[in-house]
Amino acid sequence: MNDVSALENGTGNDEFEGPEAQVYMIPDKTANGWTLITQQEIETAHEEAIELEEWYTAKIEWFRAEWQNRLEELDEDPYDQFDKEVARELMDEGFLKPPMFILPEKLGTYDVRQVGGSLTHSEVMAAVRERSARLTNVPFELPQSHSLTVGAFNDDSGNSLFYAGTDNSVFGAEGTYKTWLACWQSAQVVLHRQHVVWWNFEPPSPTPPRERIIGMGVPEALVDTYFHFIDKPAYMPHFSMAVDLVVIDALDPAIGFVGKNSTTDAVGPDRVADTYVAPLRARNPALTSLILDHPNKSDETKEGGHTRKQKFTQAAKYRTAMVKRSHKGTAGYAKIILVKDNGGDIQHLPNDVVAFISVDSSGGELTTVHVTTHEPGREERATPIGKKRPESNRQIALDVLRGKALTDEEWQEAVVERLREKYPKHTQTQLGKNARQARYELRNEQGTVESDDSGMWFLVTE
């Protein structure tokens, strides 16, 4: 750039005043061959160039971040060839559009263009369900899958008794620990700060459920906060909280309480369900129910009353049978026998002994209640011929460390992957929870696993 004081036509710097007093001449393809430009114009153009560069840099960084996020989403939720074929149809019909990302065209302009990205499996399925709802005029509802995750055994963190979010039942003769089993389950829920409603239709017990749960070592304040015992309710109370577990004790008298005959009225069980379970599940779809019932008077291996009681066996049904009777200050236990399993996760056949419930009050004020896979007094219960006992979560967490040293994160991920094979129906959240629980148990066992100064976990016993 040439700095000259005046043009050949006589225009000089003296014609400019103020900020534009300094004038520059630059070559130009005009008649004169020159263009005048002031210092202020140069500074303004410089500021605009800087602003444009900052805008471009911000836009390109945002595009790259958004694009990277999309790549990660595709990696976690890829779509298959069938999704690709369906996506074309859905786009033609207006149910689906590819995600669009804004890309700056080039540095030097504010021009942008849209770049289309690939779709995830979830996005395709959402459009599929929207189309299904449009075609049928019925809202699409994905059926909920229920897993065997409620009622964790004391000796095996990988096993549970009941299916979450649905209805389970237990029947058995008087004095076979049905109520203790329901108290044991209620205690687990209360300890997790979740609410239990116990509908009682039985005659008053000398040792009511609240007293039993406190006697099991659950703090009284927790029990009175989360455990709600309602004796022969004349109406459905309005609960302002979500309920996680409902216990009905017991179904036969409950059917009579709603004005039906448990033997002859097929509608009886439905009336109980509609009155005492359905309203609470409407508020919390994840609600689990445990229904206690009486056996057939002539055959204690069969449930009494009308066959319509299957209303309460969407999931698991068990029978309890006494093995060693106890009284206050002694220990006893009963068998928990599988009657029906609609979910297929229990991995036992009907009439198999799935577990044992032991009630021990010989230690003083507290009563110890355990549900275990092993018969009390024996180290291990024999597995039925031709059946293999499922590997526990604890054992899985132990096995993945054999011959290895893993960080806490690596150990967690390895256990989750193994649990995914064991529980293919479980959600990622549930798998992670089970893995953390199994590792927690191992870390608290003296001399089983340890971590070194770098945070690597390894087996001590190897």
C-alpha positions in Angstrom: 0.0 0.0 0.0 1.4 3.4 -0.9 1.1 6.3 1.4 0.9 9.6 -0.7 -0.1 13.1 0.4 -2.3 14.0 -2.6 -3.7 12.7 -5.8 -2.8 14.1 -9.2 -6.2 15.7 -9.5 -5.2 18.0 -6.6 -7.2 16.2 -3.8 -5.0 16.4 -0.7 -5.1 15.4 2.9 -6.1 18.9 3.8 -9.6 18.1 2.6 -10.2 15.5 5.4 -10.7 16.4 9.0 -11.0 14.4 12.2 -10.5 10.6 12.3 -10.3 10.4 8.5 -7.4 12.9 8.3 -4.9 10.1 7.3 -5.6 9.0 3.8 -4.1 6.1 1.8 -4.1 5.4 -1.9 -4.5 1.9 -3.2 -4.4 0.7 -6.8 -7.8 0.3 -8.3 -9.1 -0.6 -11.8 -10.9 2.7 -12.1 -10.4 5.6 -14.4 -7.9 7.2 -12.1 -6.3 3.9 -11.2 -6.4 4.7 -7.5 -8.9 4.6 -4.6 -8.7 6.6 -1.5 -9.2 4.8 1.9 -9.0 6.3 5.3 -7.5 4.9 8.5 -10.9 4.5 10.0 -12.1 2.4 7.1 -9.0 0.2 7.4 -9.7 -0.3 11.2 -13.4 -1.0 10.6 -12.5 -3.6 7.9 -10.0 -5.2 10.3 -12.6 -5.5 13.0 -15.1 -7.0 10.7 -12.5 -9.6 9.5 -11.7 -10.5 13.1 -15.5 -10.8 13.9 -16.0 -13.0 10.9 -13.1 -15.3 11.8 -14.4 -15.6 15.4 -17.9 -16.5 14.1 -16.4 -19.1 11.7 -14.3 -20.6 14.4 -17.2 -20.9 16.8 -19.5 -22.4 14.2 -17.0 -24.9 13.0 -16.2 -26.0 16.6 -19.9 -26.3 17.3 -20.4 -28.4 14.2 -17.5 -30.7 15.1 -18.8 -31.2 18.6 -22.3 -31.9 17.4 -21.0 -34.3 14.8 -18.8 -36.1 17.4 -21.9 -36.5 19.7 -23.8 -38.0 16.8 -21.0 -40.5 16.1 -21.0 -41.5 19.7 -24.8 -41.9 19.7 -24.6 -44.0 16.5 -21.9 -46.2 18.1 -24.1 -46.8 21.2 -27.4 -47.2 19.2 -26.6 -48.3 15.7 -29.3 -49.1 13.2 -29.3 -52.3 11.1 -30.1 -52.9 7.5 -33.8 -53.4 8.1 -33.9 -50.0 10.0 -32.3 -48.5 6.9 -35.0 -49.9 4.6 -37.8 -48.8 6.9 -36.3 -45.4 7.3 -36.7 -44.7 3.6 -40.4 -45.5 3.8 -40.8 -43.4 6.9 -39.1 -40.4 5.3 -41.3 -40.7 2.2 -44.4 -40.7 4.4 -43.2 -37.7 6.4 -42.7 -39.6 9.7 -38.9 -39.3 9.8 -36.3 -36.7 9.0 -32.5 -37.1 9.2 -30.8 -34.9 11.8 -29.3 -31.8 10.2 -26.1 -30.0 11.3 -25.1 -26.4 10.4 -21.7 -26.2 8.7 -20.1 -22.8 7.8 -19.5 -22.7 4.1 -16.0 -21.1 4.1 -14.0 -18.5 5.9 -14.6 -15.0 4.5 -18.4 -15.2 4.4 -21.3 -15.8 6.8 -22.8 -18.5 4.5 -23.8 -21.9 6.0 -25.1 -25.1 4.6 -26.9 -28.0 6.3 -25.3 -31.5 6.5 -27.5 -34.5 7.1 -26.4 -37.2 9.6 -27.3 -40.8 10.1 -30.1 -42.0 12.2 -30.0 -44.1 15.4 -32.1 -47.3 15.9 -34.1 -45.5 18.6 -35.0 -42.6 16.2 -36.2 -45.1 13.6 -38.3 -47.1 16.1 -39.9 -43.9 17.4 -41.1 -43.1 13.9 -42.2 -46.7 13.4 -44.4 -46.5 16.5 -45.7 -43.1 15.5 -46.8 -44.5 12.2 -48.4 -47.5 13.9 -50.4 -45.2 16.2 -51.5 -43.1 13.2 -52.6 -46.2 11.3 -54.6 -47.7 14.2 -55.7 -44.5 15.9 -54.5 -46.2 19.1 -51.6 -44.8 21.1 -48.6 -47.1 20.9 -47.6 -48.5 24.3 -44.4 -50.6 24.6 -45.1 -53.5 26.9 -43.1 -53.4 30.1 -40.7 -56.3 30.8 -40.5 -57.4 34.4 -37.4 -58.9 35.8 -36.7 -61.1 38.8 -35.1 -58.4 41.0 -37.2 -58.1 44.1 -36.4 -60.1 47.3 -32.7 -60.5 47.2 -31.4 -63.7 48.8 -29.2 -63.2 51.8 -26.5 -65.6 50.7 -26.5 -65.0 47.0 -26.8 -61.5 45.5 -27.6 -63.0 42.1 -30.9 -64.6 43.1 -34.2 -63.0 43.9 -37.7 -64.4 44.6 -40.1 -61.9 43.0 -40.6 -60.1 39.7 -40.5 -56.3 40.0 -43.5 -54.2 38.8 -46.0 -57.1 38.8 -48.0 -59.4 41.0 -46.5 -62.3 42.9 -48.2 -64.6 45.4 -47.3 -67.1 48.2 -49.7 -69.6 49.8 -49.2 -72.1 52.5 -50.5 -73.6 55.7 -50.8 -71.6 58.9 -47.4 -71.2 60.6 -45.2 -71.8 57.6 -43.6 -68.3 57.7 -45.7 -66.6 55.0 -46.1 -63.5 57.1 -42.4 -63.5 58.0 -41.6 -63.8 54.3 -43.7 -60.7 53.6 -42.1 -58.9 56.5 -38.6 -59.8 55.2 -39.5 -58.4 51.8 -41.1 -55.3 53.4 -37.9 -54.7 55.4 -35.8 -54.7 52.3 -38.1 -52.1 50.6 -38.2 -49.9 53.7 -34.4 -50.0 54.1 -34.2 -48.5 50.6 -36.5 -45.6 51.7 -39.4 -46.9 49.6 -43.0 -47.1 50.7 -44.9 -50.3 51.6 -48.7 -50.5 52.1 -49.8 -53.6 53.9 -53.5 -54.3 53.5 -54.5 -56.6 56.4 -57.7 -58.8 56.2 -56.6 -61.4 58.8 -57.5 -61.4 62.5 -55.2 -59.3 64.6 -51.8 -61.0 65.3 -50.1 -60.9 68.8 -47.0 -59.9 66.8 -48.1 -57.5 64.1 -45.9 -56.9 61.0 -44.6 -53.5 62.2 -43.3 -55.1 65.4 -41.7 -58.0 63.5 -39.9 -55.6 61.0 -38.5 -53.5 63.9 -37.6 -56.8 65.6 -35.5 -57.6 62.5 -33.3 -54.6 63.2 -34.9 -52.0 61.0 -34.9 -48.6 62.7 -38.3 -47.7 64.2 -38.2 -44.2 62.5 -37.7 -45.8 59.1 -40.5 -48.3 59.7 -43.0 -45.6 60.7 -42.0 -43.4 57.8 -42.2 -46.0 55.0 -44.3 -48.9 56.3 -48.1 -48.3 56.3 -50.2 -51.0 57.9 -53.9 -50.6 57.2 -56.3 -53.0 58.9 -59.5 -53.9 57.1 -59.8 -50.6 55.1 -63.3 -49.4 54.8 -62.3 -47.2 51.9 -59.2 -46.5 49.7 -57.2 -43.8 51.3 -55.7 -41.0 49.2 -51.9 -41.6 49.2 -49.8 -38.6 48.4 -46.7 -40.7 47.8 -45.7 -43.4 45.3 -46.0 -46.9 46.7 -43.4 -49.5 45.7 -44.7 -52.6 47.5 -48.2 -53.7 48.3 -48.9 -56.7 50.6 -52.3 -58.3 50.8 -52.7 -60.4 53.8 -54.6 -62.5 52.9 -56.6 -63.0 49.7 -59.4 -65.3 50.9 -60.6 -62.9 53.6 -60.0 -59.9 51.3 -62.4 -61.4 48.8 -65.0 -61.8 51.5 -64.3 -58.3 52.6 -65.3 -56.9 49.2 -68.6 -58.9 49.4 -67.7 -61.9 47.3 -67.3 -65.6 47.9 -63.7 -66.8 47.4 -64.8 -70.3 46.3 -67.8 -69.5 44.0 -67.3 -66.0 42.8 -64.9 -65.7 39.9 -65.0 -62.0 40.1 -63.7 -61.9 43.7 -60.0 -61.8 43.0 -60.5 -59.1 40.3 -62.5 -57.0 42.7 -59.7 -57.1 45.3 -57.1 -56.3 42.6 -59.1 -53.4 41.2 -59.7 -52.0 44.8 -56.4 -52.4 46.5 -53.7 -52.8 43.8 -54.8 -51.1 40.6 -55.1 -47.5 42.0 -51.6 -47.6 43.5 -50.1 -49.0 40.3 -51.8 -46.3 38.3 -49.6 -43.8 40.3 -46.5 -46.0 40.1 -46.4 -48.5 37.3 -43.3 -50.1 38.9 -45.3 -51.2 41.9 -44.7 -54.8 43.0 -47.4 -56.7 44.9 -47.1 -59.7 47.2 -50.3 -61.6 47.8 -50.5 -64.0 50.8 -53.1 -66.7 50.5 -54.5 -69.9 52.2 -54.1 -73.5 50.8 -56.9 -75.9 49.9 -58.4 -77.3 53.1 -58.2 -80.9 51.7 -54.8 -80.5 50.0 -52.2 -78.1 51.4 -50.1 -78.4 48.2 -52.8 -76.6 46.2 -54.2 -73.1 46.6 -57.7 -72.7 47.9 -60.6 -70.9 46.4 -61.6 -70.1 42.8 -59.1 -70.6 40.0 -59.6 -67.0 39.0 -56.9 -66.2 41.7 -54.5 -66.6 38.8 -55.2 -62.8 38.5 -52.5 -62.5 41.1 -49.9 -64.7 39.4 -48.8 -62.7 36.4 -45.3 -63.5 37.6 -44.3 -66.0 40.4 -46.3 -68.2 42.8 -44.8 -70.1 45.7 -45.9 -72.4 48.4 -44.3 -72.5 51.9 -43.9 -75.7 53.9 -42.6 -76.1 57.4 -39.4 -78.1 57.9 -38.4 -77.2 61.5 -41.0 -75.5 63.6 -39.8 -72.8 66.1 -41.1 -70.8 69.0 -39.9 -67.7 70.7 -36.2 -68.0 71.6 -35.5 -70.8 69.1 -34.7 -71.1 65.4 -36.8 -72.8 62.7 -37.1 -72.8 58.9 -39.5 -73.6 56.0 -39.2 -74.4 52.4 -40.2 -72.1 49.6 -41.4 -74.2 46.7 -42.1 -73.0 43.2 -45.7 -73.4 42.0 -45.7 -71.2 38.9 -43.2 -69.0 37.0 -44.5 -67.0 34.1 -41.2 -65.1 33.6 -38.8 -68.0 33.2 -36.1 -66.3 35.2 -36.3 -68.5 38.3 -34.6 -71.4 36.6 -36.4 -74.0 38.5 -39.3 -76.4 37.7 -42.6 -76.5 39.5 -42.4 -78.3 42.8 -38.7 -77.5 43.1 -37.5 -76.1 46.4 -36.2 -72.7 45.3 -35.1 -71.4 48.7 -35.5 -71.6 52.5 -36.7 -69.0 55.0 -35.2 -69.2 58.4 -36.5 -67.4 61.5 -34.2 -67.3 64.5 -35.0 -65.5 67.7 -32.5 -67.3 69.9 -30.1 -64.4 69.9 -32.1 -62.2 72.3 -34.2 -59.2 71.4 -33.6 -59.3 67.6 -35.1 -61.9 65.3 -32.9 -62.9 62.3 -34.8 -63.7 59.2 -32.9 -65.0 56.2 -34.0 -66.3 52.8 -31.2 -68.5 51.4 -30.6 -71.0 48.6 -28.9 -73.4 51.0 -30.8 -75.3 53.6 -30.0 -74.0 57.1 -27.5 -76.2 58.9 -26.0 -77.4 55.6 -23.2 -75.8 53.7 -24.7 -76.4 50.3 -28.0 -77.8 49.1 -27.7 -80.4 46.4 -28.7 -79.2 43.0 -31.4 -81.3 41.3 -29.9 -83.7 38.7 -29.6 -82.2 35.3 -29.8 -78.7 36.6 -27.1 -76.2 37.1 -27.4 -73.5 39.8 -27.0 -70.1 38.3 -23.6 -68.4 39.0 -24.1 -65.7 41.6 -23.3 -62.1 41.0 -20.7 -62.2 43.6 -19.0 -65.2 42.0 -19.1 -63.4 38.6 -17.4 -60.3 40.1 -14.8 -62.6 41.6 -14.2 -64.5 38.4 -13.5 -61.5 36.2 -10.5 -60.6 38.5 -8.9 -64.0 38.2 -5.4 -63.6 36.7 -6.0 -59.9 36.2 -5.6 -56.5 37.8 -8.3 -54.0 36.9 -9.2 -50.5 37.7 -12.5 -49.9 39.5 -14.1 -48.8 36.2 -12.7 -51.8 34.3 -13.9 -54.2 37.0 -17.4 -52.7 36.9 -17.6 -52.8 33.1 -16.4 -56.5 33.0 -19.0 -57.5 35.6 -21.8 -55.7 33.8 -20.9 -57.6 30.6 -21.0 -60.9 32.3 -24.3 -60.1 34.0 -25.7 -59.1 30.6 -25.3 -62.7 29.5 -27.0 -63.9 32.7 -29.9 -61.4 32.7 -30.6 -60.5 29.0 -33.9 -58.8 30.0 -32.4 -56.5 32.6 -31.9 -52.8 31.9 -28.4 -51.2 31.9 -29.3 -49.5 35.1 -30.2 -52.7 36.9 -27.1 -54.5 35.6 -24.9 -51.6 36.9 -26.7 -51.8 40.3 -26.2 -55.5 40.5 -22.5 -55.2 39.5 -21.9 -52.5 42.1 -23.6 -54.6 44.8 -21.5 -57.7 44.0 -18.3 -55.7 44.1 -19.3 -54.0 47.3 -19.7 -57.4 49.0 -16.3 -58.6 47.8 -14.6 -55.4 48.9 -16.0 -55.8 52.4 -14.8 -59.4 52.7 -11.5 -59.5 54.5 -8.7 -61.1 52.5 -10.7 -61.6 49.3 -9.8 -58.6 47.0 -7.6 -55.6 47.5 -6.4 -52.6 45.5 -2.8 -51.4 45.2 -1.5 -47.8 45.4 -2.4 -47.2 41.7 -6.1 -48.2 42.3 -5.8 -51.6 40.6 -8.0 -54.4 42.1 -6.8 -58.0 42.3 -7.6 -61.3 44.1 -5.7 -61.8 47.3 -6.3 -65.5 47.4 -4.6 -66.3 44.0 
